[in-house]
Amino acid sequence: MRDYARQQRDPTRHLVGLSFVVLLHVLVVYALVTGLARKAVEVIKKPLTATIIEEIKLPPPPPPPPPPPKKIIEQPKVEVPVQPYVPPPDIPPPPQVVEQPATITAVTAEPPKQEYVMAPPPPPAPPPKIEAPPAPPAPPKPAVRRGIVRTGGEDPIYPREAIRAGVQKGRVLVRLQIDEKGNVTDVIIVSSEPPRVFDRVVRNALADWKFRAEGEKYVGEVEVNFTLKDD
């Protein structure tokens, strides 16, 4: 206890406290003078909160009142005064005129004079038409044409068999079936001298012959003569 009391009476201890208080006051005055206190106050202030206030929308105006009904003004009825009946004045009837019957005088008309006019002579009759005699009909084409001329094809070759057999000459009569284009469609042996010696070569050669096209089919007759010539 004695040490505590001694410490309380120690002037150095009170000097330190007084120095601290004085220093604190000096700092406060300095802060007020330089504006530090104002800044500290601004920092301490709470942040402001912004509140958006919506625009208050006014309610739509009420609809206009309906127009007042039109008043129908009835015009007062005008009574037409009734006029009293006035009888017409008495008018005497006109005097009657008696018509006398008219006399009819018959007038005899003269008959018209007849004039005779000569009628014109009748026109002459046209001369009779002289018709040309019809052309004589074309002579019918023969069933088998002779003297036809070929336009293409080779002559038949003298057969070797006839040469070996010593046949010096021969004759073959052939009928050809010819179509519209001039082509041979069939070869028919009518006669041959000597028989069957020249038939094969004639049939092979004449099957390739060409004739003039006539637009229709016909039969032609051809005579083929063979003569052995000495080389």
C-alpha positions, 0 to 999 in steps of 0.5 A: 500500500505504501508503494502504491501511494508513493506512486500516486504522489510521483509528479512524473506520472502526472506529467505524462498524463497531462502531456498526453491530454495537451497533445490530444487537444493540439491535434484536434485543433490542428484538424479543425484548422486544416479541414481533416476533421471535415474529411473524416466526417464525410468518410463516416457519413453513411452512403446515400440510397437513391430511390426511383419514384415512378411517375404516377399515371393518371387514369384515362378520362371518362368517355364523353356522355352520349348526345341528348336525344333530338327533340321532335317538334311537332308543328301545330296542325292548321285547320283548313276552313270549310267553304260553303257550297255555292250552286253553279249559276243556271246557264241556258242550253245552246239552241239546237241547229237542224242539219239538212241532209247533204246531197250526193252528186255522182261523178262518173270518172273517165276510164284511163287511157290504155297505152301499149308499150312494145316489150323488148325482144328476148335475149338470144339463147347462149350457144350450146357448150361443146364438151371435149371428148374424153381422153381415151383410157390408158392401155392396160399394162401387160401382165408380163413386161418384155424388153425391160432394161436393167440398171444394175447387176452383173452378167451370169458367168459361163459355167465350167460344167458346160465347158467340160461337157462341150456345150457351145451355146445356150438360151434361158428364158426367165421371169422376174418378180420385181417390187416397187423399188426395182429389186428382184424378189424372185427368179422363175426359169420358164425354159432353158436349152440345154435343160438345167445346164445354165439354170443355177448361174442364171438364177444367182446372177439375176437375183442381184439385178436392179431395175427402174422403180415404178412404185408398183410391183410387176413381172418382167421377162428376160432372155439370157443367151450363152455363147462360148468364145474361143480365147 
